[in-house]
Amino acid sequence: MFKSLATLLIATLACWYVLKSCRRGKTEPDATAATVDLPLLDNLGPVVLVCGDHLDALFQEYPLRKTAQGWWLNAGDVSQLTEVVHSIQAQFPRQVGQLSVMFICRPDSHQDEAVLRSTLKMLRQQSKQLNSLVGFALPVVVSTAFSGPETPWVIVRGDKPIVCPENGSPQAGIDWQQESQNIMALPALSQAFSFIRTTLLDELEKTDRLTPPVSVFAVALRLGTVNPEAHSVWANWLCSRTCLQFSRQNVQSAPASHFPDAVLPLLAPFAFPVQGGQRTRRLVLLMWLCALAALGMSVLNNRDLIRQVGADLQRWNAIPMNHYGPKAEALTALKQDALLLERWQRQGEPFRYSLGYYPDNVCGWHCNRPLIHTFHHHRQKSNRRPRSRSRKSSDSTACHYSIQVVGR
């Protein structure tokens, strides 16, 4: 029964894999919009897929930006993340382990918080699909820019913010706050942290029965690089809590400063080429399932063998000695069992019974020992019992069989 179930399970898994591959083959031609023409990724740093708001102004003419510590790649809209990763996986399968995702949010450009949250829900859905595609969760970074007093990039990894000036060394957030020239930015910066926590992170990490939560790897935020917009999500948030309002000003900064390059060293320990792709992992999984099925069948074969030998022994012990015909048949069955086990002890067990369970012929000795003990006990009992002339021939034959089997 178990063999049939195991065979049915393996056949079902094989059919499921073939059907899934066929469905993927039918859907792949539709993903032409995400064909990414990439140069050779000649370093082992992280490759960050950038999606979200105002990507055209961020990347300008080139969809790829290379630094000494990694790559920034324009992935377009959030809904195209899976297609972009699939294209990269086809061109550079080993570089999939270097991929990360950065979602850019500009609260000043959103007029409706519900629309902003819908984009975050799309990011959760794409993260779920990416997990299924590559086999593991890609690190997700949230990058935000707010209107207000100008500040450097603030990187939050865990619960410790690090301020990263453009041409200076990083310093702890508490040390940066104590400098006198930064006091004016503290109220808006505090509200920016609160907005990220209660709006962005809440939408990404809250429980949802359809999509798993997204654990944010790091948060990067900056103030003063965008102009305020009337009735925007950020303006309404800031005014309702602090009554602060910022006027439009001429914001000019180099495109390179729009990237939180300080995040790349944090991603570097988690970026490494993968050995083998998704098909390799599935093949290994299928091999493990086959190995487990073979081990289970071997266990059942051994159980059947033990039951058979045990049943022969019980039959031998249950038949009285004066029932010569059934006793001789039981003795013949025991003799066949003993010969079989002795042959396995000399030549080795069949693979369907062993699979590494019985090293050094332990199986033959332990299974043969009760048979030898039974035959030896029967011989001693037969030698002590007085025989009549009419029973002499049958008992001598049985004793001859017993001695012959024991002698082996």
Sequence and secondary structure as in RCSB ss.txt:
>XXXX:A:sequence
MFKSLATLLIATLACWYVLKSCRRGKTEPDATAATVDLPLLDNLGPVVLVCGDHLDALFQEYPLRKTAQGWWLNA
GDVSQLTEVVHSIQAQFPRQVGQLSVMFICRPDSHQDEAVLRSTLKMLRQQSKQLNSLVGFALPVVVSTAFSGPE
TPWVIVRGDKPIVCPENGSPQAGIDWQQESQNIMALPALSQAFSFIRTTLLDELEKTDRLTPPVSVFAVALRLGT
VNPEAHSVWANWLCSRTCLQFSRQNVQSAPASHFPDAVLPLLAPFAFPVQGGQRTRRLVLLMWLCALAALGMSVL
NNRDLIRQVGADLQRWNAIPMNHYGPKAEALTALKQDALLLERWQRQGEPFRYSLGYYPDNVCGWHCNRPLIHTF
HHHRQKSNRRPRSRSRKSSDSTACHYSIQVVGR
>XXXX:A:secstr
 HHHHHHHHHHHHHHHHHHHHHHHHHHGGG  TT        S S EEEEEES HHHHHTT SEEE SS EEEEE
ESGGGHHHHHHHHHHH GGGGGGEEEEEEE GGG S HHHHHHHHHHHHHHHHHHHHHHSS   EEEEEEESSS 
  EEEEETTEEEEE TTS  EEHHHHHTSGGGGGGHHHHHHHHHHIIIIIIHHHHS  SSS    EEEEEEEESS
S   TT HHHHHHHHHH            GGGGS TTHHHHHGGG    SS HHHHHHHHHHHHHHHHHHHHHHH
HHHHHHHHHHHHHHHHHHS TT HHHHHHHHHHHHHHHHHHHHHHHH   TTT TTSSGGGHHHHHHHHHHHHHH
HHHHHHHHHS   HHHHHHHHHHHHHHHHHHH 
